[in-house]
């Protein structure tokens, strides 16, 4: 049933889908359309979107610089959790959606809008991420999801619609793959990637150079952490957004952080994508290195057991859910002593830890040494082993009867 909507705030990227959406909303609902673009580090000039949005039917556009908030309040908590979905994906797209949706709800309140709208398809994860955030922050919100309403079946039809309505777009039928970029990563989906056997093409390199073009000499990078967050690279202090940008620059030059994977979407299907996360890969490795000498064993092991669930919550879109907030509180408490510096070696796509140090290190050379020492009596290990083997011995004795 068609909703009664007079004013709607659209999450607007200026790409094919959202460019068509502005015109389609006016045509379908006869409503006022306000566009909202979040600057989260797309690496492109966003000001031209102002004129484009107005020319295609928007009455107003907000272009908000959210880069600092994005890295400080979304990326850094994600990195503190070492979150990786299905063992490989560093959640670059997933983590951006709750921030965009949050700001969209704020603008809807400022503009007294009836509804919010996104350009996510009815097959993907983003529709869930946007709408779970909308509902978490405004329970009575009205949502317009054009991909679940219009009759157009795919991007080729959208390209035809754009041509008919003279909407300027860059997508073509010969290059229909979808990209999403922010300060943490860039993703490529669709097009040739829909064949999981087909190798990605040369035009799918943006943040990381092809390994073949990476320098023939390794580069060593030092990343300093304070209470779980990176604060300096090679001795230089940076604010969060600038630090991630610097990490991207350094790691991307060595071809670090590029993966090709098939993942399990929340809606139930498998999807193939190519992702580049150079700075995130560097910071993730450095963070683990500092953790390794500063976190208590049992705390670290417990936190490790929480990573799959935490990553799943972020991937599915539950950033503002109570269970994610609960896990974050526990993870952040465990990060209080994660302070120190990691030394990372970058070479031809590899990102290897070669050193770590901390003023609060739990690593004791006098305990770990293979040489002669006086602080650890090796004979104590015998009783320790016998006690831990007791249940194994009893079990074997019973089963042997």
C-alpha positions as CSV (number, residue, x, y, z in Angstrom):
1,X,0.0,0.0,0.0
2,X,1.4,3.4,-1.0
3,X,2.3,5.6,1.9
4,X,1.1,9.2,2.3
5,X,4.4,11.1,2.1
6,X,4.9,14.9,1.7
7,X,8.6,15.2,2.4
8,X,11.4,12.6,2.4
9,X,15.1,12.6,3.1
10,X,17.1,10.5,0.7
11,X,20.6,9.1,1.4
12,X,22.1,10.4,-1.8
13,X,25.5,9.4,-3.3
14,X,25.0,10.8,-6.7
15,X,25.4,7.4,-8.3
16,X,23.1,5.6,-10.6
17,X,20.6,4.3,-8.1
18,X,20.1,7.5,-6.0
19,X,20.2,9.8,-9.0
20,X,17.2,7.9,-10.4
21,X,15.5,7.8,-7.0
22,X,15.1,11.5,-6.6
23,X,13.2,11.8,-9.9
24,X,11.3,8.6,-9.2
25,X,10.2,9.8,-5.8
26,X,8.8,13.1,-7.3
27,X,7.1,11.1,-10.1
28,X,5.6,8.5,-7.8
29,X,4.8,10.3,-4.6
30,X,4.7,13.9,-5.7
31,X,6.6,14.8,-2.6
32,X,9.3,17.2,-1.7
33,X,12.8,15.5,-1.7
34,X,15.7,16.5,0.4
35,X,19.0,14.9,-0.4
36,X,21.7,14.0,2.1
37,X,25.3,13.2,1.3
38,X,27.7,12.0,4.0
39,X,31.4,12.8,3.4
40,X,33.0,9.7,4.9
41,X,36.1,9.8,2.7
42,X,34.9,8.8,-0.7
43,X,37.9,10.4,-2.2
44,X,35.9,12.5,-4.7
45,X,34.7,16.1,-5.0
46,X,31.2,16.1,-3.5
47,X,30.3,19.8,-4.1
48,X,29.1,19.0,-7.7
49,X,26.4,16.8,-6.2
50,X,24.7,19.9,-4.9
51,X,23.8,21.1,-8.4
52,X,23.1,17.6,-9.7
53,X,20.7,16.9,-6.8
54,X,18.8,20.1,-7.4
55,X,18.6,19.6,-11.2
56,X,17.1,16.1,-10.8
57,X,14.4,17.3,-8.4
58,X,15.7,17.8,-4.9
59,X,14.6,21.0,-3.1
60,X,17.7,21.0,-0.9
61,X,20.8,19.0,-0.2
62,X,22.9,18.5,2.9
63,X,26.6,17.6,2.4
64,X,28.0,16.8,5.8
65,X,31.6,16.1,6.6
66,X,31.4,13.1,8.9
67,X,34.9,11.8,8.4
68,X,36.2,12.4,11.9
69,X,33.0,11.0,13.5
70,X,33.2,8.0,11.2
71,X,36.7,7.0,12.2
72,X,36.6,8.0,15.8
73,X,33.1,6.6,16.8
74,X,32.7,3.8,14.3
75,X,35.9,2.5,12.8
76,X,38.1,2.7,15.9
77,X,35.5,0.8,18.1
78,X,35.4,-1.8,15.3
79,X,39.2,-2.1,15.3
80,X,39.3,-2.3,19.1
81,X,37.2,-5.4,18.6
82,X,39.5,-6.9,15.9
83,X,36.2,-7.5,14.0
84,X,36.5,-9.7,10.9
85,X,33.4,-11.2,9.2
86,X,33.9,-14.8,8.1
87,X,37.6,-14.7,8.7
88,X,38.5,-12.1,6.0
89,X,36.1,-9.1,5.6
90,X,37.1,-6.1,7.6
91,X,33.5,-4.7,7.4
92,X,34.3,-1.4,5.5
93,X,30.8,-1.0,4.0
94,X,29.0,-2.4,7.0
95,X,30.4,0.1,9.5
96,X,29.5,3.1,7.4
97,X,25.8,2.5,7.1
98,X,24.8,3.1,10.7
99,X,26.5,6.5,10.7
100,X,24.8,7.6,7.5
101,X,21.4,6.4,8.7
102,X,21.9,8.1,12.1
103,X,22.6,11.5,10.4
104,X,19.7,10.9,8.0
105,X,17.3,10.5,10.9
106,X,18.7,13.7,12.5
107,X,18.1,15.7,9.3
108,X,14.6,14.2,9.0
109,X,13.8,15.6,12.4
110,X,15.3,19.0,11.6
111,X,13.3,19.2,8.3
112,X,10.1,17.8,9.8
113,X,10.1,15.1,7.0
114,X,7.6,12.3,6.9
115,X,10.0,9.6,5.8
116,X,13.5,8.6,4.9
117,X,14.7,6.7,1.8
118,X,17.7,4.7,0.8
119,X,19.0,3.2,-2.5
120,X,19.8,-0.3,-1.2
121,X,18.4,-3.2,-3.2
122,X,16.0,-5.8,-1.9
123,X,18.7,-8.4,-2.2
124,X,21.5,-6.9,-0.2
125,X,22.6,-6.3,3.3
126,X,22.4,-2.5,3.2
127,X,18.6,-2.3,3.3
128,X,18.8,-4.1,6.6
129,X,21.6,-2.0,8.0
130,X,19.8,1.3,7.1
131,X,16.4,0.2,8.3
132,X,17.5,-1.4,11.6
133,X,19.3,1.9,12.4
134,X,16.2,4.0,11.4
135,X,14.0,1.9,13.6
136,X,16.4,1.9,16.5
137,X,16.7,5.7,16.5
138,X,13.1,6.5,15.5
139,X,10.7,3.6,16.1
140,X,7.7,5.2,14.2
141,X,9.8,6.2,11.1
142,X,8.3,5.8,7.6
143,X,10.7,4.2,5.1
144,X,10.7,4.3,1.3
145,X,12.8,1.5,-0.3
146,X,12.4,2.1,-4.1
147,X,14.1,-1.2,-5.1
148,X,11.3,-3.0,-3.3
149,X,8.6,-0.8,-4.9
150,X,9.5,0.1,-8.5
151,X,9.1,-2.1,-11.5
152,X,12.6,-1.8,-12.8
153,X,14.4,-5.1,-12.4
154,X,18.1,-4.2,-12.7
155,X,20.7,-1.5,-13.4
156,X,20.3,-1.7,-17.1
157,X,16.7,-0.6,-16.8
158,X,17.9,2.2,-14.4
159,X,20.3,3.4,-17.0
160,X,17.5,3.5,-19.6
161,X,15.3,5.4,-17.1
162,X,18.1,7.9,-16.5
163,X,18.6,8.4,-20.2
164,X,14.8,8.9,-20.7
165,X,14.7,11.6,-17.9
166,X,18.0,13.1,-18.9
167,X,19.6,12.3,-15.5
168,X,23.4,12.4,-15.8
169,X,25.0,9.1,-14.6
170,X,28.5,7.5,-15.0
171,X,27.4,3.9,-15.0
172,X,27.2,2.1,-18.4
173,X,25.8,-1.2,-19.5
174,X,29.3,-2.4,-20.3
175,X,30.6,-1.4,-16.8
176,X,27.7,-2.0,-14.5
177,X,29.6,-3.1,-11.4
178,X,28.8,-1.3,-8.1
179,X,31.4,0.4,-6.0
180,X,31.3,1.8,-2.4
181,X,34.2,3.8,-1.0
182,X,34.9,5.5,2.3
183,X,38.0,6.2,4.4
184,X,38.2,2.5,5.5
185,X,37.8,0.7,2.2
186,X,36.4,0.4,-1.3
187,X,34.2,-2.5,-2.5
188,X,33.4,-3.8,-5.9
189,X,30.3,-5.9,-6.6
190,X,28.2,-7.0,-9.6
191,X,29.2,-7.0,-13.3
192,X,31.9,-9.4,-14.1
193,X,32.2,-10.3,-10.4
194,X,28.9,-12.2,-10.5
195,X,30.8,-15.1,-12.0
196,X,32.9,-16.3,-9.0
197,X,35.4,-17.9,-11.4
198,X,36.1,-14.7,-13.3
199,X,39.1,-12.7,-12.2
200,X,38.6,-9.1,-11.4
201,X,39.6,-6.6,-14.0
202,X,42.4,-3.9,-14.0
203,X,39.9,-1.1,-13.4
204,X,39.2,-2.5,-9.9
205,X,42.3,-1.0,-8.3
206,X,41.8,2.2,-6.3
207,X,43.3,2.3,-2.8
208,X,45.9,-0.5,-3.2
209,X,48.3,-0.9,-6.2
210,X,48.5,-4.2,-7.9
211,X,51.1,-6.3,-6.2
212,X,53.2,-6.5,-9.4
213,X,53.5,-2.7,-9.3
214,X,54.4,-2.5,-5.6
215,X,58.0,-1.5,-4.6
216,X,60.7,-4.1,-4.7
217,X,61.9,-2.9,-1.3
218,X,60.1,-3.5,2.0
219,X,59.0,-0.6,4.2
220,X,58.9,-0.6,8.0
221,X,56.1,1.2,9.7
222,X,55.6,1.9,13.4
223,X,52.1,2.3,14.7
224,X,51.6,3.6,18.3
225,X,48.5,2.7,20.3
226,X,47.0,4.2,23.5
227,X,44.2,2.3,25.3
228,X,43.4,0.3,22.1
229,X,43.3,3.2,19.6
230,X,46.0,4.1,17.1
231,X,47.4,7.6,17.9
232,X,50.6,7.9,15.8
233,X,52.4,6.5,12.8
234,X,56.2,6.6,12.5
235,X,56.3,8.9,15.5
236,X,53.8,11.5,14.1
237,X,50.6,12.1,16.0
238,X,47.4,12.3,14.0
239,X,43.7,12.9,14.6
240,X,41.6,9.7,13.8
241,X,40.6,10.5,10.2
242,X,44.0,11.8,9.2
243,X,45.7,8.7,10.8
244,X,43.5,6.3,8.8
245,X,44.3,8.3,5.6
246,X,48.0,8.1,6.3
247,X,47.7,4.4,7.0
248,X,45.9,4.0,3.6
249,X,48.6,5.9,1.8
250,X,51.5,3.8,3.2
251,X,49.9,0.4,3.0
252,X,48.1,1.0,-0.3
253,X,51.5,1.8,-2.0
254,X,52.6,-1.8,-1.2
255,X,49.4,-3.5,-2.4
256,X,48.3,-4.4,1.1
257,X,44.7,-5.2,2.0
258,X,43.1,-6.4,-1.2
259,X,40.8,-9.5,-1.0
260,X,38.5,-11.4,-3.3
261,X,35.8,-13.3,-1.4
262,X,32.4,-14.9,-1.5
263,X,30.4,-14.0,1.6
264,X,27.1,-15.0,3.2
265,X,24.6,-12.1,3.1
266,X,22.2,-11.7,6.0
267,X,19.2,-12.2,3.6
268,X,20.4,-15.7,2.8
269,X,22.3,-15.6,-0.5
270,X,26.0,-15.7,-1.2
271,X,27.7,-12.7,-2.8
272,X,31.1,-12.2,-4.4
273,X,33.0,-9.0,-3.9
274,X,36.5,-7.5,-4.2
275,X,37.6,-5.3,-1.3
276,X,40.5,-3.0,-0.7
277,X,41.2,-2.1,3.0
278,X,44.9,-1.1,3.1
279,X,45.0,1.1,6.2
280,X,42.6,-1.0,8.1
281,X,44.7,-4.1,7.4
282,X,47.8,-2.3,8.7
283,X,46.1,-1.0,11.8
284,X,44.5,-4.4,12.5
285,X,47.9,-6.2,12.4
286,X,49.5,-3.5,14.5
287,X,46.7,-3.6,17.1
288,X,47.0,-7.4,17.5
289,X,50.7,-7.1,17.9
290,X,50.3,-4.6,20.8
291,X,47.5,-6.7,22.3
292,X,49.8,-9.8,22.3
293,X,52.1,-8.3,24.9
294,X,49.6,-6.2,27.0
295,X,46.5,-8.3,27.4
296,X,46.0,-11.0,30.0
297,X,45.8,-14.5,28.5
298,X,42.2,-15.3,29.7
299,X,40.9,-11.9,28.9
300,X,42.4,-12.1,25.4
301,X,41.0,-15.6,24.8
302,X,37.5,-14.6,26.0
303,X,37.6,-11.5,23.7
304,X,38.7,-13.8,20.8
305,X,35.6,-15.9,21.4
306,X,33.4,-12.8,21.0
307,X,34.9,-11.6,17.7
308,X,32.7,-13.7,15.4
309,X,29.5,-12.6,17.1
310,X,30.5,-8.9,17.2
311,X,31.5,-9.0,13.5
312,X,28.2,-10.7,12.6
313,X,26.2,-8.0,14.5
314,X,28.0,-5.3,12.6
315,X,27.6,-7.1,9.3
316,X,23.9,-7.7,9.8
317,X,23.3,-4.0,10.9
318,X,22.8,-4.2,14.6
319,X,25.2,-1.4,15.5
320,X,22.7,0.3,17.8
321,X,21.4,-2.9,19.3
322,X,21.8,-3.5,23.0
323,X,23.9,-6.7,22.5
324,X,26.5,-4.9,20.3
325,X,26.7,-2.1,22.9
326,X,27.1,-4.7,25.7
327,X,29.9,-6.4,23.8
328,X,31.6,-3.1,23.0
329,X,31.6,-2.2,26.7
330,X,33.3,-5.5,27.6
331,X,35.8,-5.1,24.7
332,X,36.7,-1.5,25.6
333,X,37.3,-2.5,29.2
334,X,39.8,-5.1,28.0
335,X,41.6,-2.4,25.9
336,X,42.5,-0.2,28.8
337,X,46.2,-1.4,28.9
338,X,46.6,-1.9,25.1
339,X,49.2,0.8,24.9
340,X,52.4,0.5,23.0
341,X,54.0,0.4,19.5
342,X,54.1,-2.3,16.8
343,X,56.6,-2.4,14.0
344,X,55.2,-3.8,10.7
345,X,57.0,-4.8,7.5
346,X,55.1,-4.1,4.3
347,X,56.2,-5.9,1.1
348,X,54.3,-6.9,-2.0
349,X,50.9,-7.2,-0.4
350,X,52.2,-8.7,2.8
351,X,51.7,-7.0,6.2
352,X,53.9,-8.8,8.8
353,X,54.6,-7.9,12.4
354,X,58.3,-7.8,13.2
355,X,58.4,-6.1,16.5
356,X,56.3,-4.9,19.4
357,X,56.9,-3.0,22.7
358,X,54.9,-1.4,25.5
359,X,55.5,0.4,28.8
360,X,52.9,-1.9,30.3
361,X,54.1,-5.1,28.6
362,X,53.3,-8.4,30.3
363,X,56.1,-10.1,28.4
364,X,58.9,-11.0,30.7
365,X,62.2,-11.9,29.0
366,X,63.5,-13.4,32.3
367,X,60.5,-15.8,32.3
368,X,60.5,-16.6,28.6
369,X,64.2,-17.2,28.0
370,X,65.6,-20.6,27.1
371,X,68.8,-19.6,28.8
372,X,69.7,-20.0,32.5
373,X,67.4,-18.1,34.9
374,X,66.3,-18.1,38.5
375,X,62.8,-16.8,38.5
376,X,61.0,-19.9,37.2
377,X,61.5,-23.4,38.7
378,X,61.0,-25.8,35.8
379,X,60.3,-28.7,38.3
380,X,57.0,-27.0,39.2
381,X,55.7,-27.9,35.8
382,X,55.6,-31.6,36.7
383,X,52.8,-31.1,39.3
384,X,51.0,-28.7,37.0
385,X,50.9,-31.3,34.2
386,X,49.9,-34.2,36.5
387,X,47.0,-32.2,37.9
388,X,45.7,-31.2,34.5
389,X,46.1,-34.8,33.3
390,X,44.1,-36.3,36.2
391,X,40.8,-36.3,34.4
392,X,42.4,-37.8,31.3
393,X,44.0,-40.6,33.3
394,X,40.8,-41.4,35.2
395,X,38.8,-41.4,31.9
396,X,41.2,-43.8,30.3
397,X,41.3,-46.1,33.3
398,X,37.5,-46.3,33.3
399,X,37.2,-46.9,29.5
400,X,39.9,-49.6,29.7
401,X,37.9,-51.8,32.2
